[in-house]
Amino acid sequence: MSISGPDFIALQVRNLERAASFYEDVVGLSRAPFSPPHAVVFDTRPAFAVREAAPGVDLEAGPLGLGVALWMHDPESATRHDALAAAGAKILQAPFDGPFGTTFVFQDLDGYAITLHDRTTPA
């Protein structure tokens, strides 16, 4: 049996409710009907969550997510860009047309760079 790929992605954050509200109210994700303790899970595939830092993790030690590229599919990425910009989110890369359609990068409240694109990737 082989590994099928990412199944659950979680970002460790400084303030759980603030981060969860950002992803729900500003980014537009919906909370899943369940969440484990110390985390908020969103209704995405694969599962995406924000969670409190694990014991021993110092989120102040350096830039969060350095070297990790987190991409999410959003069929309305251009509209989402406009909404994020209007809400004051930091846009790291303006929308551009590429192999994954209209693509842009924003920064979340903890400094993670998140890329949204509107063309699905092959399974």
C-alpha positions in Angstrom: 0.0 0.0 0.0 1.4 3.4 -0.9 0.9 6.9 0.5 -1.9 8.7 -1.4 -0.7 12.3 -0.7 -1.6 15.1 1.8 -4.7 14.3 3.8 -4.7 16.9 6.5 -3.0 20.3 6.6 -2.8 22.4 9.8 -1.0 25.7 10.4 0.2 26.4 13.9 -1.0 29.9 14.9 -0.4 32.4 17.7 -4.1 33.1 18.4 -6.5 30.3 17.5 -9.8 32.2 17.4 -8.3 35.2 15.6 -6.8 33.0 13.0 -10.0 30.9 12.7 -12.0 34.1 12.2 -9.6 35.4 9.5 -10.0 32.1 7.5 -13.7 32.1 8.0 -14.7 35.7 7.7 -12.0 37.1 5.4 -10.9 34.2 3.3 -14.3 32.6 3.1 -13.8 29.1 4.4 -16.6 27.3 6.3 -15.9 25.5 9.6 -16.3 21.8 9.6 -19.0 20.4 12.0 -16.2 19.0 14.2 -12.8 20.2 15.5 -10.4 18.5 17.9 -9.3 20.3 21.0 -6.9 23.2 20.4 -7.8 23.4 16.7 -10.4 24.7 14.2 -11.0 22.5 11.2 -12.5 23.8 8.0 -14.7 22.0 5.5 -12.1 21.5 2.8 -10.5 18.6 0.9 -8.0 17.7 2.0 -8.8 18.9 5.5 -7.3 22.2 6.5 -7.1 23.6 10.0 -5.5 26.2 12.2 -4.3 25.0 15.6 -2.5 26.1 18.7 1.2 25.6 18.7 2.3 22.1 19.7 4.3 21.9 22.9 7.8 23.0 22.4 7.1 25.0 19.2 8.2 28.6 19.4 6.3 30.5 16.8 8.4 33.6 17.4 11.7 31.8 16.5 11.6 32.6 12.9 9.4 33.2 9.8 6.5 30.8 9.8 6.2 28.4 6.8 9.6 29.3 5.4 10.1 26.9 2.5 6.5 25.5 2.4 4.2 26.4 -0.5 0.5 26.1 0.5 -1.8 26.3 -2.5 -5.6 26.2 -2.3 -8.1 25.9 -5.2 -10.7 28.6 -5.4 -12.8 28.7 -8.6 -13.4 32.4 -7.8 -9.8 33.4 -7.0 -10.1 36.8 -8.8 -13.1 37.7 -6.7 -11.5 36.3 -3.6 -8.4 38.5 -4.3 -10.6 41.6 -4.4 -12.4 40.7 -1.2 -9.1 40.0 0.7 -7.6 43.2 -0.6 -10.7 45.2 0.5 -10.5 43.6 3.9 -6.9 44.8 4.3 -5.2 41.4 3.9 -1.6 41.8 2.7 -1.3 40.7 -1.0 2.2 39.3 -1.6 1.7 38.7 -5.3 -0.9 40.3 -7.5 -3.2 38.0 -9.6 -1.5 36.6 -12.7 -2.5 34.0 -15.3 -0.4 30.8 -15.1 -0.7 27.1 -15.5 -3.1 26.9 -12.6 -5.3 29.7 -13.9 -5.7 33.0 -12.1 -3.3 32.8 -9.2 -2.3 35.2 -6.4 -0.6 35.0 -3.0 -1.7 36.6 0.3 -0.3 36.6 3.8 -2.4 35.4 6.7 -2.3 37.0 10.2 0.6 34.8 11.3 2.7 35.5 8.2 2.0 32.3 6.3 2.0 32.8 2.5 -1.1 31.2 0.9 -1.5 30.9 -2.8 -5.0 30.7 -4.3 -5.6 29.5 -7.9 -8.8 28.9 -9.9 -7.9 25.9 -12.1 -7.9 22.5 -10.5 -4.8 20.4 -10.5 -4.7 16.9 -11.9 -5.4 14.2 -9.4 
